[in-house]
């Protein structure tokens, strides 16, 4: 008589797949296809073709009448070429936050200028124009421009920055790389990224929005060999144009933006609700309700970022210090001038990026919440 044995139970469950901190999503192939077919029909592949012209017009439509849009290869190039187009004195100091991505400082250096790192407001994470104006005499060198940065897409007080420009005479260039959702005012020249990780990406790309037509014209020439209506280079420049293929992705992204914005907002609201039982985790003001971006950066108890990140990593939940320990902390910028950066150093010790995407699920939110709860109890 044979004996049947019950199947043994595996007490070692398969570990859950790691939860990525970001899952970028560009338009699907079928959404891009009609634009690709237009390229095939026109046989115009670059050099300001009809698709790029249409993309720039659609971007301009997001701003007041009279706004000029200049697209270039990426957001860093947009910052660099905008600074060059502003024709600033070589080597001059550019007031900028230390609490920003390294692209801001790289652009300043590439434009032949000198980053001057300043501290940010502890609530907004952005430069305070009144505080910057007060620090100008301490620069030690002429301050030829200021670059306020929109922190992870949070809108800036542009009226205050216009007042700063009027009162000090210092030109202002806004770095709103992650601010596609919130950027609609071109009275200060503003740069926005179209990188694949952004809410309305084109793969790579960026643009300047400005109501200064002379600035736009010069930046356009700087992006295309210094040409200004002829085949003669009028000044030293580069080639930073977008191709028709990139414009095809950008147009499909613009087609989907209204629906995508709602999906991003829904995912953000779900995440906020999912973390309501963790008051130690603070979101940026207005994130997910008044404005949206593609990342979720939160504030934790002071000095806890390292510990929380390690705990979440052990639980398979990835995080990211999107701005590291501050731009100034990178070796490339070690010798650049700076003011005291106490707030930036504090933010570096308590701000992390949590997993976030347009299609974040309830199950993933529950996993993030559970991992955070465990990490915070270990402090």
Secondary structure, DSSP 4 states (H G I P E B T S, - for coil): ---PPPPPP--SPPPPPPB-SB---PPPHHHHHHHHHHHHHHT--SSS-HHHHHHHHHHHTTS-TT-EEEEESSHHHHHHHHHHHTTPPTT-EEEEESSS-HHHHHHHHHTT-EEEEE---TTTSS--HHHHHHHGGGSSS-EEEEE-B-GGGPPP-HHHHHHHHHHH--EEEEE-TT-TTT----SSEEEEE-BTTSTT--BS-EEEEES-HHHHHHHHHHTBTTBSSSSSB-SS--B-PPPHHHHHHHHHHHHHHHHHHHHHHHHHHHHHHHTTT-TT-EEPTTBTTTB--S-EEEE-STT-HHHHHHHHHHTTB--B-TTTT-GGGSGGGTTS-B---HHHHHHHTTEEEEPB-TT--HHHHHHHHHHHHHHHHT-
